């Protein structure tokens, strides 16, 4: 007797497949906020993991205390804040927040801890050297590292936006190991050819490169088109000597 035929096309069409965004304790929480805003603007769902160490960084860099019991209100305030610290710089809608699911860093039974949980991939922004080491060594000491390990074993896209300088030998070896495992190693290195006039422009450039690596469309920075534009004010380039 043949097994019954199951039409999976209809099931998959309505299934939520988010990007997991992991935020470690490295400096650079504005990068993470820009990435999350970019994902939501592109219509993507987001599963958010905020490590314990990153809460201290977020508090130090923005003054926002991220709380498990009030994560939605804290996230709204954070996403609305500009990279210069100015509140209410960006508009965050209820519809966008409804696309975010939050998982506590200590919840190792969370959905994304299993390879059977449907996700598109994972973006670690920013990634500290401790986080890089934990993922490279497969430690899985918290949910962020566990999900990264699952992402690699399932051959899904993993983008690691490492934010540290200078880099020592062990960290460089860990980054090579992640590259060999299939991750995209993306240092948080802002560029200036896109005509940056504000700190937000530099932050958005890095966030845009993260989204590029995830193949998520965005308009966060001006792309290089092979023509000199004379700097941020689009003045004529000086004559060559």
BANU-514609 format. One record per atom (N, C-alpha, C, O, CB): x, y, z. Coordinates in steps of 0.05 Angstrom, whole numbers, padded with zeros to 5 digits, always signed. Glycine has a CB too. Example, Ala and Ser with C-alpha at 12.3 -4.5 7.8 and 13.67 -1.06 7.14 Angstrom:
# BANU-514609
+00264-00114+00156
+00246-00090+00156
+00264-00066+00156
+00285-00066+00169
+00226-00089+00181
+00257-00045+00142
+00273-00021+00143
+00258+00001+00157
+00268+00023+00161
+00282-00012+00114
//
This chain:
# BANU-514609
+00017-00024+00000
+00000+00000+00000
+00018+00025+00000
+00035+00027+00017
-00019+00000+00025
+00013+00043-00019
+00029+00067-00021
+00022+00087+00001
-00002+00090+00009
+00026+00081-00049
+00042+00101+00012
+00036+00121+00032
+00020+00144+00020
+00023+00150-00003
+00062+00132+00045
+00003+00157+00036
-00013+00179+00025
+00005+00202+00016
+00026+00208+00029
-00033+00190+00046
-00002+00215-00006
+00013+00237-00016
+00007+00262+00000
-00016+00269+00005
+00007+00242-00046
+00028+00276+00008
+00025+00301+00024
+00035+00324+00007
+00058+00324-00001
+00040+00299+00051
+00017+00343+00002
+00024+00366-00013
+00038+00387+00005
+00024+00400+00021
-00001+00379-00026
+00065+00388+00004
+00080+00406+00021
+00081+00434+00011
+00090+00452+00025
+00107+00395+00026
+00074+00439-00014
+00076+00466-00025
+00059+00486-00010
+00068+00509-00005
+00069+00466-00055
+00035+00478-00003
+00017+00497+00011
+00027+00501+00040
+00025+00523+00051
-00011+00486+00012
+00039+00480+00052
+00049+00483+00079
+00073+00502+00079
+00074+00519+00097
+00058+00456+00090
+00091+00499+00060
+00115+00516+00060
+00108+00545+00053
+00122+00563+00063
+00135+00506+00040
+00087+00550+00037
+00081+00577+00029
+00072+00594+00052
+00076+00618+00052
+00059+00576+00008
+00060+00582+00073
+00051+00597+00096
+00069+00595+00120
+00062+00605+00141
+00024+00588+00103
+00092+00582+00117
+00109+00578+00140
+00127+00602+00144
+00139+00613+00125
+00126+00553+00136
+00129+00610+00169
+00147+00632+00176
+00176+00623+00176
+00183+00603+00189
+00140+00643+00204
+00193+00636+00160
+00222+00630+00159
+00238+00655+00164
+00244+00670+00145
+00229+00617+00131
+00244+00659+00189
+00258+00685+00196
+00288+00683+00191
+00299+00662+00186
+00252+00691+00225
+00301+00707+00193
+00329+00709+00197
+00334+00711+00227
+00321+00727+00241
+00341+00733+00182
+00353+00695+00237
+00360+00698+00266
+00381+00719+00267
+00402+00718+00254
+00370+00671+00277
+00377+00739+00284
+00397+00760+00289
+00408+00756+00318
+00393+00759+00337
+00385+00789+00285
+00433+00750+00320
+00446+00747+00345
+00463+00771+00352
+00479+00780+00335
+00463+00721+00346
+00461+00782+00376
+00475+00806+00384
+00493+00798+00407
+00483+00792+00429
+00456+00829+00391
+00519+00799+00403
+00538+00792+00424
+00547+00817+00439
+00537+00839+00434
+00563+00777+00412
+00567+00814+00456
+00575+00836+00474
+00594+00856+00462
+00603+00874+00477
+00586+00825+00498
+00602+00854+00437
+00621+00873+00425
+00608+00900+00423
+00583+00903+00421
+00631+00863+00398
+00625+00921+00422
+00615+00948+00417
+00604+00948+00388
+00614+00935+00371
+00637+00969+00421
+00583+00964+00384
+00571+00966+00357
+00542+00959+00356
+00532+00949+00336
+00586+00948+00339
+00527+00964+00378
+00498+00958+00377
+00483+00974+00356
+00462+00964+00347
+00486+00964+00405
+00492+00998+00347
+00478+01011+00325
+00479+00995+00300
+00460+00997+00284
+00490+01038+00320
+00500+00979+00295
+00501+00961+00272
+00477+00942+00273
+00463+00938+00253
+00527+00946+00271
+00473+00930+00296
+00451+00910+00299
+00424+00923+00294
+00407+00912+00281
+00452+00898+00327
+00420+00947+00305
+00394+00961+00301
+00390+00966+00272
+00367+00963+00262
+00394+00987+00317
+00410+00975+00257
+00407+00981+00229
+00401+00955+00213
+00384+00956+00195
+00432+00994+00218
+00414+00933+00220
+00408+00908+00207
+00379+00899+00211
+00365+00891+00192
+00427+00886+00217
+00370+00901+00236
+00342+00892+00242
+00323+00910+00227
+00303+00901+00216
+00337+00894+00273
+00327+00937+00227
+00310+00955+00212
+00310+00948+00183
+00289+00948+00170
+00318+00984+00216
+00333+00941+00172
+00335+00934+00144
+00320+00909+00137
+00306+00907+00116
+00364+00931+00135
+00322+00889+00154
+00307+00864+00150
+00277+00869+00151
+00262+00859+00134
+00315+00843+00171
+00268+00884+00171
+00239+00889+00173
+00229+00905+00150
+00207+00901+00140
+00233+00903+00200
+00245+00925+00141
+00237+00941+00118
+00234+00924+00092
+00219+00931+00075
+00257+00964+00113
+00250+00903+00091
+00249+00885+00068
+00227+00864+00070
+00224+00847+00052
+00276+00871+00064
+00212+00865+00092
+00190+00847+00095
+00198+00820+00107
+00183+00800+00106
+00176+00842+00069
+00223+00819+00118
+00233+00794+00130
+00224+00792+00159
+00222+00811+00173
+00263+00793+00128
+00220+00767+00168
+00215+00761+00196
+00241+00758+00210
+00261+00751+00198
+00197+00736+00200
+00242+00765+00236
+00267+00765+00252
+00262+00749+00277
+00243+00754+00292
+00276+00793+00257
+00281+00731+00283
+00283+00719+00310
+00307+00732+00323
+00329+00730+00313
+00285+00688+00308
+00303+00744+00346
+00324+00760+00359
+00335+00746+00384
+00320+00736+00401
+00313+00787+00367
+00362+00745+00386
+00375+00735+00409
+00395+00756+00419
+00413+00764+00404
+00390+00708+00403
+00391+00765+00444
+00408+00786+00455
+00424+00773+00478
+00412+00766+00498
+00391+00811+00465
+00450+00771+00475
+00466+00758+00495
+00467+00774+00521
+00460+00798+00521
+00495+00753+00485
+00475+00762+00543
+00476+00776+00568
+00497+00798+00567
+00492+00820+00577
+00484+00756+00591
+00520+00793+00554
+00541+00813+00553
+00532+00836+00536
+00539+00859+00541
+00566+00801+00541
+00516+00831+00515
+00507+00853+00497
+00488+00872+00511
+00486+00895+00504
+00494+00842+00472
+00475+00863+00532
+00457+00881+00547
+00473+00903+00561
+00464+00926+00562
+00440+00865+00567
+00496+00895+00571
+00514+00915+00583
+00524+00935+00563
+00525+00960+00568
+00537+00902+00598
+00531+00925+00539
+00540+00943+00518
+00518+00961+00509
+00522+00985+00504
+00551+00927+00494
+00494+00950+00505
+00471+00966+00497
+00465+00988+00517
+00459+01011+00510
+00447+00948+00493
+00466+00981+00543
+00461+01001+00563
+00482+01023+00563
+00476+01047+00566
+00461+00987+00591
+00507+01015+00558
+00529+01035+00558
+00528+01053+00533
+00533+01077+00535
+00556+01020+00559
+00520+01041+00510
+00521+01056+00485
+00495+01072+00480
+00496+01092+00466
+00525+01038+00462
+00473+01064+00492
+00448+01077+00486
+00432+01086+00511
+00414+01102+00509
+00430+01059+00470
+00439+01074+00534
+00424+01080+00558
+00399+01063+00561
+00383+01067+00579
+00417+01109+00559
+00395+01044+00542
+00371+01027+00543
+00377+01001+00557
+00396+00988+00551
+00361+01022+00514
+00361+00995+00577
+00363+00970+00591
+00344+00949+00578
+00320+00952+00580
+00356+00973+00622
+00356+00930+00564
+00339+00910+00550
+00330+00889+00569
+00347+00874+00581
+00355+00897+00526
+00304+00886+00573
+00292+00868+00593
+00275+00847+00579
+00260+00852+00561
+00275+00884+00613
+00278+00822+00589
+00263+00800+00578
+00233+00805+00579
+00218+00800+00560
+00269+00774+00592
+00224+00814+00602
+00195+00818+00606
+00184+00841+00590
+00159+00843+00586
+00189+00822+00635
+00201+00860+00581
+00191+00883+00567
+00207+00887+00541
+00212+00909+00532
+00194+00909+00585
+00214+00864+00529
+00232+00866+00506
+00220+00881+00482
+00235+00895+00468
+00240+00838+00497
+00194+00879+00478
+00182+00893+00455
+00184+00923+00458
+00191+00937+00439
+00152+00884+00453
+00178+00934+00482
+00180+00963+00486
+00209+00972+00484
+00215+00993+00473
+00168+00971+00513
+00227+00956+00496
+00255+00963+00495
+00266+00962+00466
+00282+00979+00458
+00272+00945+00513
+00257+00942+00451
+00266+00940+00423
+00256+00963+00407
+00270+00974+00390
+00256+00913+00411
+00231+00971+00411
+00220+00994+00396
+00237+01019+00401
+00244+01033+00383
+00191+00999+00404
+00243+01024+00427
+00259+01047+00434
+00287+01046+00421
+00297+01066+00411
+00262+01050+00464
+00299+01022+00421
+00325+01019+00410
+00326+01023+00379
+00343+01037+00369
+00336+00991+00417
+00307+01010+00366
+00306+01012+00336
+00299+01041+00327
+00307+01049+00305
+00285+00993+00325
+00285+01056+00344
+00278+01083+00336
+00302+01103+00341
+00301+01125+00331
+00254+01092+00352
+00322+01094+00355
+00344+01112+00362
+00365+01112+00340
+00371+01092+00328
+00357+01102+00389
+00375+01136+00334
+00396+01139+00314
+00423+01131+00325
+00427+01128+00349
+00397+01167+00304
+00442+01127+00307
+00469+01120+00315
+00483+01141+00332
+00501+01136+00347
+00487+01114+00291
+00473+01166+00329
+00484+01188+00345
+00471+01190+00373
+00478+01208+00389
+00481+01214+00331
+00453+01172+00379
+00440+01171+00405
+00414+01186+00406
+00400+01186+00427
+00458+01182+00425
+00407+01200+00384
+00382+01215+00384
+00358+01197+00384
+00355+01180+00366
+00381+01235+00360
+00339+01200+00403
+00315+01183+00404
+00295+01191+00382
+00296+01213+00371
+00302+01185+00431
+00278+01172+00375
+00256+01177+00356
+00267+01186+00329
+00254+01202+00315
+00237+01197+00367
+00290+01176+00321
+00301+01183+00295
+00287+01167+00272
+00283+01177+00250
+00331+01178+00294
+00280+01142+00278
+00268+01124+00259
+00240+01117+00269
+00235+01115+00293
+00285+01099+00254
+00222+01113+00250
+00195+01104+00256
+00193+01074+00256
+00201+01061+00237
+00174+01116+00236
+00183+01063+00278
+00180+01034+00280
+00150+01028+00284
+00138+01037+00303
+00197+01023+00304
+00139+01012+00266
+00110+01007+00267
+00104+00982+00282
+00121+00965+00286
+00099+01005+00238
+00079+00979+00290
+00070+00955+00304
+00071+00931+00285
+00077+00909+00293
+00041+00958+00314
+00065+00936+00260
+00066+00914+00240
+00095+00903+00238
+00098+00879+00235
+00057+00924+00213
+00115+00920+00239
+00142+00911+00238
+00150+00896+00263
+00162+00875+00261
+00162+00935+00234
+00142+00906+00286
+00149+00893+00311
+00135+00865+00313
+00145+00847+00326
+00140+00910+00335
+00112+00863+00299
+00098+00837+00300
+00114+00816+00285
+00108+00792+00288
+00070+00841+00287
+00133+00824+00269
+00149+00804+00254
+00174+00795+00269
+00190+00780+00259
+00158+00816+00227
+00176+00805+00294
+00200+00798+00311
+00191+00778+00333
+00171+00782+00346
+00212+00823+00324
+00207+00757+00335
+00203+00738+00358
+00229+00739+00374
+00251+00736+00363
+00197+00710+00347
+00226+00741+00400
+00249+00743+00418
+00254+00717+00433
+00235+00706+00444
+00246+00767+00437
+00279+00709+00434
+00287+00686+00450
+00308+00693+00470
+00328+00706+00463
+00297+00663+00431
+00304+00686+00495
+00324+00692+00516
+00350+00677+00511
+00349+00654+00503
+00313+00686+00544
+00372+00689+00517
+00398+00677+00511
+00403+00652+00527
+00419+00634+00518
+00420+00697+00517
+00390+00649+00549
+00394+00625+00566
+00375+00602+00559
+00376+00581+00571
+00391+00632+00594
+00357+00606+00540
+00336+00587+00533
+00347+00567+00512
+00343+00572+00488
+00311+00600+00523
+00361+00547+00521
+00373+00528+00502
+00352+00509+00490
+00358+00492+00473
+00394+00512+00515
+00327+00511+00499
+00305+00495+00487
+00289+00512+00467
+00268+00503+00458
+00287+00484+00509
+00299+00536+00461
+00285+00554+00442
+00283+00541+00414
+00298+00523+00407
+00299+00581+00441
+00264+00551+00399
+00260+00540+00372
+00285+00538+00355
+00291+00517+00345
+00239+00556+00358
+00300+00560+00352
+00323+00560+00334
+00346+00542+00343
+00365+00539+00328
+00333+00588+00331
+00344+00530+00367
+00365+00513+00377
+00365+00486+00362
+00383+00470+00365
+00363+00508+00407
+00343+00481+00347
+00340+00456+00332
+00342+00461+00302
+00332+00481+00292
+00314+00443+00339
+00355+00442+00289
+00357+00445+00260
+00331+00441+00246
+00328+00449+00222
+00376+00424+00250
+00311+00430+00259
+00285+00427+00247
+00268+00452+00247
+00247+00454+00235
+00270+00405+00260
+00277+00472+00262
+00263+00498+00263
+00270+00513+00238
+00294+00518+00232
+00271+00515+00289
+00250+00521+00222
+00255+00534+00196
+00265+00563+00198
+00251+00580+00207
+00231+00533+00179
+00290+00567+00189
+00301+00594+00188
+00316+00597+00161
+00323+00577+00149
+00319+00600+00212
+00320+00622+00153
+00336+00627+00128
+00366+00627+00134
+00381+00620+00116
+00327+00653+00116
+00373+00634+00158
+00401+00636+00165
+00404+00653+00190
+00385+00660+00203
+00418+00647+00142
+00429+00660+00196
+00435+00675+00220
+00455+00697+00215
+00475+00693+00200
+00446+00656+00242
+00451+00720+00227
+00469+00743+00225
+00477+00750+00253
+00461+00757+00270
+00455+00767+00210
+00503+00749+00259
+00514+00756+00285
+00526+00784+00282
+00547+00788+00270
+00535+00736+00296
+00512+00804+00294
+00519+00832+00291
+00515+00847+00317
+00492+00850+00326
+00503+00845+00268
+00536+00858+00330
+00564+00852+00324
+00573+00826+00336
+00559+00816+00354
+00582+00876+00333
+00596+00816+00327
+00606+00791+00338
+00632+00797+00353
+00651+00807+00342
+00612+00770+00316
+00632+00791+00379
+00656+00795+00395
+00676+00772+00390
+00669+00752+00379
+00649+00796+00425
+00701+00776+00398
+00720+00755+00395
+00713+00731+00412
+00719+00708+00404
+00748+00766+00402
+00701+00735+00435
+00692+00713+00452
+00671+00697+00437
+00671+00672+00438
+00682+00723+00479
+00652+00711+00424
+00631+00697+00409
+00643+00682+00386
+00635+00659+00380
+00610+00718+00399
+00662+00695+00372
+00676+00682+00349
+00689+00656+00358
+00686+00635+00345
+00696+00701+00336
+00703+00657+00381
+00717+00633+00391
+00696+00611+00398
+00700+00588+00391
+00733+00640+00416
+00675+00619+00412
+00655+00599+00420
+00642+00585+00396
+00638+00561+00397
+00633+00612+00436
+00636+00601+00375
+00623+00589+00351
+00644+00571+00336
+00637+00549+00328
+00613+00611+00332
+00668+00581+00333
+00689+00566+00319
+00695+00540+00333
+00700+00519+00319
+00714+00582+00316
+00694+00540+00360
+00701+00515+00375
+00676+00498+00380
+00679+00476+00391
+00714+00523+00401
+00652+00508+00373
+00628+00493+00377
+00620+00490+00406
+00610+00469+00415
+00631+00466+00365
+00625+00511+00422
+00620+00509+00451
+00591+00509+00458
+00583+00495+00477
+00634+00532+00465
+00575+00525+00444
+00546+00526+00450
+00540+00532+00479
+00523+00519+00491
+00532+00500+00442
+00554+00552+00490
+00550+00558+00518
+00525+00574+00523
+00515+00575+00546
+00574+00574+00528
+00513+00586+00502
+00487+00600+00505
+00472+00596+00479
+00482+00583+00460
+00491+00630+00512
+00448+00607+00478
+00431+00602+00454
+00443+00614+00429
+00441+00602+00408
+00404+00614+00459
+00457+00637+00431
+00469+00650+00408
+00489+00631+00395
+00488+00626+00371
+00482+00676+00415
+00507+00620+00411
+00527+00602+00401
+00515+00576+00391
+00524+00565+00370
+00548+00596+00422
+00495+00566+00404
+00481+00541+00396
+00468+00545+00369
+00471+00527+00351
+00460+00533+00417
+00455+00567+00365
+00441+00572+00339
+00462+00575+00317
+00457+00566+00294
+00423+00597+00340
+00484+00587+00323
+00505+00590+00303
+00516+00562+00294
+00520+00557+00271
+00528+00607+00313
+00520+00544+00314
+00529+00517+00308
+00508+00502+00291
+00515+00488+00273
+00534+00502+00334
+00483+00506+00298
+00461+00493+00283
+00461+00504+00254
+00457+00489+00235
+00434+00498+00296
+00465+00530+00251
+00465+00542+00225
+00487+00530+00207
+00482+00525+00184
+00469+00573+00227
+00510+00526+00219
+00532+00514+00204
+00527+00485+00196
+00532+00477+00174
+00559+00516+00220
+00517+00470+00215
+00512+00442+00210
+00490+00437+00189
+00490+00417+00175
+00506+00427+00235
+00471+00456+00188
+00449+00454+00169
+00456+00466+00142
+00440+00467+00124
+00424+00466+00181
+00481+00477+00140
+00491+00489+00116
+00474+00514+00108
+00469+00518+00084
+00491+00469+00093
+00465+00529+00128
+00451+00554+00123
+00470+00577+00124
+00493+00574+00133
+00428+00557+00144
+00461+00600+00114
+00479+00623+00113
+00484+00634+00141
+00465+00639+00157
+00466+00645+00096
+00509+00637+00148
+00518+00649+00173
+00536+00672+00167
+00558+00668+00155
+00532+00628+00192
+00529+00696+00176
+00545+00720+00172
+00555+00729+00199
+00539+00733+00218
+00529+00743+00157
+00581+00732+00202
+00593+00739+00227
+00607+00766+00224
+00628+00768+00212
+00614+00717+00237
+00594+00787+00235
+00605+00814+00233
+00622+00820+00257
+00614+00832+00277
+00581+00835+00231
+00647+00811+00255
+00666+00814+00277
+00673+00843+00281
+00678+00858+00262
+00691+00797+00273
+00673+00852+00307
+00679+00880+00313
+00700+00881+00335
+00694+00881+00359
+00652+00895+00322
+00725+00881+00326
+00747+00883+00345
+00772+00892+00330
+00775+00886+00306
+00752+00855+00359
+00790+00906+00343
+00816+00913+00331
+00835+00920+00353
+00828+00934+00372
+00813+00937+00311
+00861+00911+00351
+00871+00893+00331
+00863+00864+00337
+00851+00859+00358
+00902+00895+00330
+00868+00847+00318
+00860+00819+00321
+00886+00803+00327
+00906+00805+00313
+00846+00808+00295
+00884+00786+00348
+00907+00769+00354
+00907+00743+00339
+00888+00737+00325
+00908+00764+00385
+00928+00727+00343
+00931+00702+00328
+00908+00683+00332
+00897+00672+00313
+00956+00690+00335
+00901+00677+00358
+00879+00658+00362
+00853+00666+00348
+00839+00650+00337
+00874+00655+00392
+00846+00692+00350
+00821+00702+00337
+00823+00698+00307
+00803+00691+00294
+00815+00731+00344
+00846+00705+00295
+00849+00701+00266
+00846+00672+00258
+00834+00666+00238
+00877+00711+00257
+00856+00654+00275
+00852+00625+00269
+00823+00617+00271
+00813+00601+00255
+00869+00608+00288
+00809+00629+00291
+00780+00623+00294
+00765+00633+00270
+00746+00620+00260
+00769+00635+00320
+00772+00657+00260
+00758+00668+00237
+00763+00651+00212
+00745+00647+00195
+00767+00697+00232
+00787+00641+00209
+00794+00623+00186
+00777+00597+00189
+00767+00587+00169
+00824+00616+00186
+00775+00587+00213
+00759+00563+00218
+00729+00568+00210
+00717+00550+00198
+00760+00554+00247
+00719+00591+00217
+00691+00597+00209
+00688+00599+00179
+00669+00590+00168
+00682+00623+00223
+00708+00612+00166
+00707+00614+00137
+00707+00586+00124
+00692+00581+00106
+00731+00631+00127
+00724+00569+00134
+00726+00542+00123
+00701+00526+00129
+00694+00507+00114
+00750+00527+00135
+00686+00533+00150
+00661+00519+00156
+00638+00529+00139
+00616+00518+00140
+00655+00522+00186
+00643+00551+00124
+00622+00561+00107
+00610+00587+00115
+00592+00597+00101
+00601+00542+00105
+00619+00599+00137
+00608+00625+00146
+00620+00647+00129
+00642+00645+00117
+00614+00629+00176
+00606+00670+00129
+00616+00694+00116
+00627+00711+00139
+00613+00721+00156
+00593+00710+00101
+00654+00715+00138
+00667+00732+00158
+00667+00761+00148
+00680+00767+00128
+00696+00722+00164
+00653+00778+00162
+00648+00806+00152
+00657+00826+00174
+00641+00833+00191
+00619+00810+00144
+00682+00835+00173
+00690+00855+00193
+00673+00880+00191
+00666+00889+00169
+00720+00862+00190
+00667+00892+00214
+00652+00917+00214
+00670+00940+00207
+00679+00955+00224
+00639+00922+00242
+00675+00943+00180
+00693+00963+00170
+00678+00982+00152
+00673+00976+00129
+00716+00949+00154
+00671+01006+00162
+00657+01025+00146
+00674+01035+00123
+00698+01037+00125
+00647+01049+00163
+00661+01041+00101
+00675+01053+00078
+00666+01082+00074
+00645+01090+00085
+00670+01036+00052
+00682+01098+00060
+00676+01126+00058
+00669+01135+00029
+00662+01158+00025
+00700+01142+00067
+00671+01116+00010
+00665+01123-00018
+00636+01128-00023
+00628+01139-00043
+00675+01102-00037
+00619+01119-00004
+00590+01121-00008
+00580+01149+00000
+00556+01154+00000
+00575+01101+00009
+00598+01168+00006
+00590+01195+00011
+00579+01200+00039
+00559+01214+00043
+00569+01204-00008
+00592+01188+00059
+00582+01190+00087
+00585+01219+00097
+00606+01231+00094
+00598+01172+00105
+00564+01229+00108
+00564+01256+00121
+00555+01255+00150
+00554+01275+00163
+00545+01275+00105
+00549+01231+00159
+00538+01228+00186
+00546+01201+00197
+00551+01182+00181
+00507+01232+00187
+00548+01197+00223
+00555+01172+00234
+00535+01150+00226
+00543+01127+00223
+00556+01174+00265
+00510+01157+00222
+00490+01138+00213
+00497+01126+00186
+00492+01103+00181
+00462+01151+00212
+00509+01142+00168
+00517+01132+00142
+00538+01111+00144
+00537+01091+00130
+00527+01156+00125
+00557+01114+00163
+00578+01094+00166
+00566+01068+00178
+00574+01046+00170
+00600+01105+00184
+00548+01071+00197
+00535+01048+00209
+00518+01033+00188
+00519+01009+00186
+00517+01057+00233
+00503+01048+00172
+00486+01036+00152
+00502+01022+00130
+00493+01002+00118
+00468+01057+00139
+00526+01032+00124
+00543+01018+00105
+00550+00990+00114
+00547+00971+00098
+00569+01034+00099
+00558+00987+00139
+00565+00960+00149
+00540+00943+00150
+00541+00920+00142
+00577+00963+00177
+00518+00954+00159
+00493+00939+00160
+00484+00930+00132
+00475+00908+00128
+00470+00955+00174
+00488+00948+00113
+00481+00942+00085
+00498+00919+00074
+00488+00902+00060
+00484+00966+00068
+00524+00918+00082
+00541+00897+00072
+00533+00870+00085
+00534+00849+00072
+00570+00903+00079
+00523+00871+00110
+00513+00847+00123
+00488+00837+00108
+00486+00813+00102
+00505+00852+00152
+00470+00855+00101
+00446+00847+00086
+00454+00838+00058
+00441+00820+00047
+00427+00870+00084
+00475+00850+00046
+00484+00840+00020
+00492+00811+00022
+00486+00794+00004
+00508+00857+00010
+00507+00804+00043
+00517+00777+00047
+00493+00757+00051
+00496+00734+00044
+00536+00775+00071
+00471+00768+00061
+00447+00751+00065
+00429+00752+00041
+00408+00739+00040
+00432+00761+00090
+00437+00768+00020
+00421+00771-00004
+00393+00782+00002
+00373+00774-00010
+00418+00744-00019
+00392+00801+00020
+00367+00815+00027
+00369+00843+00015
+00387+00858+00020
+00363+00817+00058
+00349+00851-00002
+00350+00877-00015
+00347+00900+00005
+00333+00897+00025
+00329+00879-00036
+00361+00922+00000
+00360+00945+00018
+00369+00970+00003
+00379+00968-00020
+00377+00940+00043
+00366+00993+00015
+00376+01018+00004
+00392+01033+00025
+00390+01058+00026
+00353+01035-00007
+00408+01019+00040
+00422+01032+00063
+00446+01048+00055
+00455+01066+00070
+00430+01010+00082
+00458+01043+00032
+00481+01059+00024
+00483+01062-00006
+00470+01046-00021
+00507+01046+00034
+00498+01081-00016
+00501+01086-00044
+00523+01066-00055
+00545+01066-00044
+00509+01115-00050
+00516+01051-00075
+00534+01031-00085
+00554+01043-00105
+00549+01064-00118
+00518+01009-00100
+00577+01031-00106
+00598+01040-00124
+00590+01034-00153
+00582+01012-00159
+00625+01026-00117
+00592+01053-00170
+00584+01050-00198
+00607+01055-00218
+00603+01058-00242
+00561+01069-00204
+00632+01056-00207
+00655+01059-00224
+00661+01088-00232
+00677+01092-00250
+00651+01044-00248
+00649+01107-00218
+00654+01135-00225
+00662+01150-00199
+00648+01148-00179
+00630+01148-00239
+00683+01167-00201
+00690+01184-00178
+00669+01206-00175
+00660+01217-00194
+00718+01196-00182
+00663+01211-00150
+00642+01231-00144
+00653+01255-00128
+00637+01272-00120
+00619+01219-00130
+00678+01255-00122
+00690+01278-00109
+00682+01281-00080
+00681+01303-00069
+00682+01302-00123
+00678+01258-00066
+00673+01260-00037
+00644+01262-00030
+00626+01260-00047
+00688+01283-00026
+00639+01268-00005
+00612+01267+00006
+00594+01289-00005
+00570+01286-00005
+00613+01269+00036
+00606+01311-00014
+00589+01333-00024
+00586+01332-00055
+00575+01351-00066
+00601+01359-00015
+00596+01311-00067
+00593+01307-00096
+00607+01330-00111
+00598+01338-00133
+00564+01305-00104
+00628+01341-00099
+00642+01362-00113
+00659+01349-00135
+00664+01325-00135
+00660+01379-00094
+00668+01366-00154
+00685+01355-00175
+00711+01345-00163
+00723+01357-00145
+00691+01376-00196
+00720+01322-00173
+00746+01311-00164
+00768+01329-00174
+00767+01339-00196
+00750+01282-00173
+00789+01333-00157
+00811+01350-00166
+00826+01338-00189
+00827+01314-00192
+00830+01356-00143
+00838+01355-00205
+00855+01345-00227
+00878+01329-00217
+00889+01336-00196
+00865+01368-00245
+00885+01308-00231
+00908+01292-00223
+00933+01308-00226
+00935+01324-00245
+00909+01266-00240
+00952+01305-00208
+00977+01320-00210
+00993+01312-00234
+01015+01323-00239
+00994+01317-00184
//
